[in-house]
Amino acid sequence: MYILISVLIFIVCILLTLIVLVQNSKGGGLASNFASSNQIMGVRKTNDFLEKATWTLAMSLLVLCLAAAMTIPRDEVSPKSQIEKQIQSTPDPSAPLNIPTSTDAAKKNTTQNK
């Protein structure tokens, strides 16, 4: 589900970029190049359509980003980091030390000689 939403976000971003580039700005923008062809074809409210498309795509991008945040996979499938492995393999410092004594060494020698 997360991958599908991510692909939709990518598509919406591309469409939003194209719509914004086509819009008519103070300097004329790319829409001024298409103005004469729009009048020939009878489309008069291009700016209204582009503005509504911009707002619609912006809102859909917001909704898709929120949906993606809610569907991020959070299961622990990935291997643990080296730091976590090292922490778990470190012996407990509060555990009593197992220091061999002379009696332990003597017992070990007698069992090996037999």
C-alpha positions, 0 to 999 in steps of 0.5 A: 500500500505504501508503494502505491501511495508513493507512486501516486505522490510522484505522479501528482508532483509531476502533474503539479509541476507541469500545471504550475509551469503552464500558468500565466504569471505577471511575465506572461509565462508559458500560458501566453504561448498557448493563449491564441490556440485556446481562443481558436478552440473556444476555451476561454477559462483556461486560467480558472481551470489551471487554478482549480487544477493547482489547488486540487493537485496540492490538496491531493498531494497533502492527503497522499502524504498524510496517507503515506505517513500512516501506512509506513511499514513498521514491522521489524524485518530488517536486520539489527544494526551492529550497535544493537548486536554489540549491546546484546552480546555484551556481558552483564557488568553486574553479574558476578565474575567467574574467576578460577581459584587454586582449588578449581585449577587443582580439580581440573588437573586431577580430572585431566590426569585420570 
